[in-house]
């Protein structure tokens, strides 16, 4: 399993992790784990079972959560939407 942490350079500079199978070529399906309010990007038991399959997994912390930091009281749906937009670019 290849694990690579990242920090976006735009918006709230969300921190995340990409998980890739050890050996792969070509395209892979990608699952993006988007935790709920107040959560973090740590993988639960179900997602742990996905690791090692021929799939890429991306997980990240929203503003005010986990390693991204910030005051969670300032988290809004608009900020959430902008985080997702920044993440997909």
C-alpha positions in Angstrom: 0.0 0.0 0.0 1.3 3.4 -1.0 0.3 6.2 1.4 0.9 9.8 0.7 -0.3 12.8 2.8 -1.0 16.1 1.2 -2.0 19.7 2.0 -3.9 21.7 -0.5 -2.4 25.1 -1.4 -5.8 26.8 -1.9 -8.8 27.7 0.3 -8.6 26.2 3.8 -5.5 24.2 2.8 -7.2 20.9 3.8 -4.9 18.1 4.9 -5.6 14.7 3.4 -4.2 11.2 2.6 -4.1 9.2 -0.7 -4.0 5.4 -0.5 -2.9 3.5 -3.6 -2.4 -0.3 -4.2 1.3 -1.3 -4.1 1.3 -2.2 -7.8 -1.1 -0.7 -10.3 -1.0 0.4 -13.9 -3.5 2.4 -15.8 -6.7 3.9 -14.3 -8.1 3.0 -10.9 -11.5 3.7 -9.4 -11.3 6.3 -6.7 -13.3 6.5 -3.5 -13.3 9.9 -1.7 -14.1 9.6 2.0 -15.8 12.7 3.2 -16.3 12.5 7.0 -19.3 14.0 8.8 -19.5 17.1 10.9 -16.8 17.2 13.5 -15.1 14.0 12.3 -11.7 13.4 10.8 -10.1 11.6 8.0 -9.2 8.5 10.0 -10.4 5.4 8.3 -13.1 3.3 10.0 -13.3 -0.5 9.9 -15.3 -0.6 6.6 -12.8 1.6 4.8 -9.9 -0.5 6.2 -11.3 -3.5 4.4 -11.2 -1.6 1.1 -7.4 -1.0 1.4 -5.4 -3.5 -0.6 -8.0 -3.9 -3.3 -7.6 -2.4 -6.8 -9.0 1.0 -5.7 -7.5 4.4 -4.8 -8.9 6.0 -1.6 -8.6 9.7 -0.8 -9.6 11.1 2.6 -9.3 14.6 4.0 -10.1 16.8 7.0 -12.4 19.8 6.6 -11.8 23.2 8.1 -11.9 22.9 11.9 -11.4 19.1 11.8 -8.4 16.9 12.3 -5.1 18.2 11.0 -6.6 20.9 8.8 -7.2 23.1 11.9 -9.2 26.2 12.3 -12.2 27.1 14.5 -14.9 24.5 13.9 -17.5 27.1 14.9 -16.7 28.9 11.6 -17.5 25.8 9.5 -20.5 26.4 7.2 -22.1 24.6 4.3 -20.7 27.3 2.0 -17.2 26.6 3.3 -17.8 22.8 2.9 -18.8 23.3 -0.7 -15.7 25.5 -1.4 -13.5 22.9 0.2 -14.9 20.2 -2.1 -14.5 22.5 -5.1 -10.8 23.2 -4.2 -10.3 19.5 -3.6 -11.6 18.4 -7.0 -9.4 21.0 -9.0 
